[in-house]
Amino acid sequence: MKNRKTRLAGIIGVSLLVAACGTSGTSSSAPPGAQGFTPPKLEALKALGQPEGQLNVLAWPGYAENGSNDPKVNWVTPFEQQTGCKVNVKPFGTSDEAVTLMKTGQYDVISASGDASLRLVASGDVEPVNTALVPNYADVQPFLKDKSWNSVGGVAYGIPHGWGANLLTWRTDKVTPAPNSWSVMFDANSPYKGKVIAYDSPIYIADAALYLMAHQPDLGIKNPYALDDKQFTAAVDLLKQQRPLVSEYWSDYLKESQALKNGDAVVGTAWQVTVNLTKGEGAPLESAVPSEGATGWSDTWMVAAKSPHKTCAYKWLDYIVSPKVNAQVAEYFGEAPANTKACAEMTDKTLCDTYHASDSTYASKIAYWTTPIPQCLDGRTDVKCKDYGEWTKAWTEIKG
């Protein structure tokens, strides 16, 4: 299973991002991600050629399984047999690690989360994707296409793969009544002081911003990844206020599961797979998207600009989001598949309901991870927003 999206404090590539993000004027009606963002001029592949015989894949653990972790879990070998492209898989544990590895030029494709994708676009490490060369793209959920974390100015930079929410979870035997707000984690007077478990990442600042959107509307936050000085300070202050409540910050979902099972933590932010695993091992656990909504992830397969194996890369993009394979990955990994036809291929016929795979209303409640940049992603042009480098520095201060 997955050792999912851990986020280290060190910021990689933000200087490149800032340099690449120009300040060209755009109207406030520009789509998110297009505001002032001028990526390097790179072109998408125009046509497929002969497969090059090799593909170097950089992936979250669980996204490119070749049977080495579990002989029964292997969708890489069938791809190799179908295409003649021998796959070399390099798993990574953090988005920052992934950005660093991509800069070596050794990888052809990457499964990038929204807190890495814009950095990769801005630095020129990935190029636009010609979706016409990916037939299965037609069946990707519309609500995952042309978003600020996978497109810039209406140009696609990757193929959506899987998505999920960062849920509020709690021990039903310890937390009563069932909470419907993140206040159990953020209120200074929470009765669960010392028993809260929170996500260990600079991107967690967005969770605080999302909470403030509902509880301090006068701050004017419209997008939790687009924070000006005042908004950012408020979010950071809220997390500093939360700090005494937190027993542990987690980056490994298995460690969080253990803390919830043994009672070291009774309430926290979690992925659906963590909830399923912990409940499956006997802990009385429930979860929900609270009234304020939730942050989450939508991962994107992207093609390296310097890849010498682009035909193999495109064949992988199409294969990995094909109904059967997308279903296999989503089921093994613990997320909603991107392909609308994947649900029919699931072994567990309840999974798509559990993960709200086709529920656009549910998906609209999620504020997906997006790389914070100086150009405000909410469309404002009269202020400068805090970039990921500032988020990283603040996170170090928050944790103390």
Secondary structure as UniProt FT lines:
FT   HELIX           14..20
FT   TURN            28..29
FT   TURN            32..33
FT   TURN            35..36
FT   STRAND          54..59
FT   TURN            61..62
FT   TURN            71..72
FT   HELIX           76..83
FT   STRAND          86..91
FT   HELIX           95..102
FT   TURN            103..105
FT   STRAND          109..112
FT   HELIX           114..122
FT   TURN            123..124
FT   STRAND          126..127
FT   HELIX           131..133
FT   HELIX           135..139
FT   HELIX           142..144
FT   TURN            148..150
FT   STRAND          151..152
FT   TURN            153..154
FT   STRAND          155..156
FT   STRAND          159..165
FT   STRAND          167..171
FT   TURN            172..174
FT   HELIX           183..186
FT   TURN            188..189
FT   TURN            191..194
FT   STRAND          196..199
FT   HELIX           202..204
FT   HELIX           205..215
FT   HELIX           217..219
FT   TURN            224..225
FT   HELIX           229..242
FT   HELIX           243..245
FT   STRAND          246..250
FT   HELIX           253..262
FT   STRAND          267..270
FT   HELIX           272..280
FT   TURN            281..282
FT   STRAND          285..288
FT   TURN            291..292
FT   STRAND          294..304
FT   TURN            305..306
FT   HELIX           310..320
FT   HELIX           323..333
FT   STRAND          336..337
FT   TURN            340..341
FT   HELIX           343..345
FT   TURN            349..350
FT   HELIX           351..354
FT   TURN            355..358
FT   HELIX           360..364
FT   STRAND          366..368
FT   TURN            377..378
FT   HELIX           388..399
//
